[in-house]
Amino acid sequence: MSPQNEETQPLDGSSACSEEIEAFRQKIKGIREQNRTGWEATRKLVSSAQLPETLSRLASHIRTSSYSLPFQEWLLQCCQPEKVATNRHELSHQLKTLTGYPTTKALRALCLFLGVHEATPVEPGSPEITPSFLEDLLRQSPNPYEVLRHVTVPSLLDIGAGDLSFEEELVIACEPWLRQSEKTLILHAMDRLQPGSQLGGRYHAQTDRLTNMKSFLPNRLQFKFWGGVNMANLSTLKEILPLYTMVTCHAPATPTFAYEPTRLSSATIRLALTKTKGLFREVPWGKEKALEVEQAGQVFNFPAWKFEILGPLALLNLIAHRGQLCVLSAIDSEVFWELLAQLLDNEQYRPQNVLFEPETIAEVFGTLYSELIHLPIGASVQLAQLANLRKQIPCLSTRNSMRPALRFRSIEIRRGAVLEGIPSSFTARQFPHMSEELTPWWLILIPE
């Protein structure tokens, strides 16, 4: 049977789609003769090492094409890695129907026709993915870290890394595909705790993990940890990237991000700290300074900066300007509602000098509070489905910023401390043992 006479009926039975396939075949026919140089260059794209990335890039080009949605779906079915690995007969039939070529030549023809060329070197920190692509990816996969597989130079910045539990889990999860794809993950982590300090206890970066990370996956991992660094001073770090594939912050610190200085006066914040944390003062601690906190007859010592308030806006500014996809996990109740107030459009959510206590949270957030508080553990919801997102979030600084305008295109809320199959932090794993803590939250944000 000649290619012109083969069955071209799509899976959904749409005659319009069938006509589109026939027109597509006519366009792609003879493509080798029209561009022999380009055709030869496609050989590398279908090698065993390059094929997974090529399929991903083909899918991305298809999603942004002008073809109808049914035809895009038909094309995407021909770019599924699992079919290449396990169902080549079905794939071969679909590709032959679509292009008139056998599998390998068909994929090369698709690359040539859709403009998928051999990838040029990509500098770390260069934007490769679009917000719309990220939205599609998150709809398809519950694991936001899957995005790292879809870029040439995957990179992640973790703010407040603590004992590096998250970093260790992430690298173990990424190891198989890093080896297979021969990509290198750039993993940067920072923490305010000063290495060698006698304060901070088990939240310090663990020496054995630091050693393991530096020897893990030779040529597949570029790892850097900065200790004793205030997040406001990241731009002073020589190896910091202007833009990362992902920026994460696990269990954003309380009270650091639990009070917003643009909403609450310093007097109001100090009163709240005294009421909820106890009396506090700075005291000498060996060669350091410590924050001494007296609560319920007990005295606790913390790093001197423990009660320095940065607020949610500072955190949102940082992650939006540094990350293409941002993940805040295991957010406790205090921090969550202050963050939410800055992400919503209506000014009613940002009352001046009103502390977010249990009784006021329900009043300020109204029906939104009721809907979120009943979200089951493990469930998720798009914030835009419940309320209008803020059109522009105030930028605290545009210095060294690649994107001075600050707005989030998508904000997904998830409920829970540790979500199945997703790397987590040490603090997140402590929530089940903290009887006084409410179930925490996740925010997965895509900057515009």
Secondary structure, DSSP 8 states (H G I E B T S, - for coil): --GGGS----TT--HHHHHHHHHHHHHHTTHHHH-HHHHHHTTGGGSTTTHHHHHHHHHHHHHTSSS-HHHHHHHHHTT-HHHHHH-HHHHHHHHHHHHSS-HHHHHHHHHHHHT--------TT---S-HHHHHHHHHH-S-GGGGGGGSSS-EEEEES-TTSHHHHHHHHHHHHHHHHHT--EEEEEEESS-TT-SSSGGGS--HHHHHHHHHSSTTTEEEEEEES--GGGGGG-TT--S-EEEEEEES--TTTTTS-TTTS-HHHHHHHHHHHH-EEEEEEETTEEEEEEEETTEEEEEETTTT----HHHHHHHHHHHEEEEEEEEE-HHHHHHHHHHHBS-GGGS-TT----HHHHHHHHHHHHHHHHT--TT-EEEGGGTS-B-S----S--TT-S--S--EEEEEEEE-SS-TTS---TTGGGGGG-TTS---EEEEEEE-
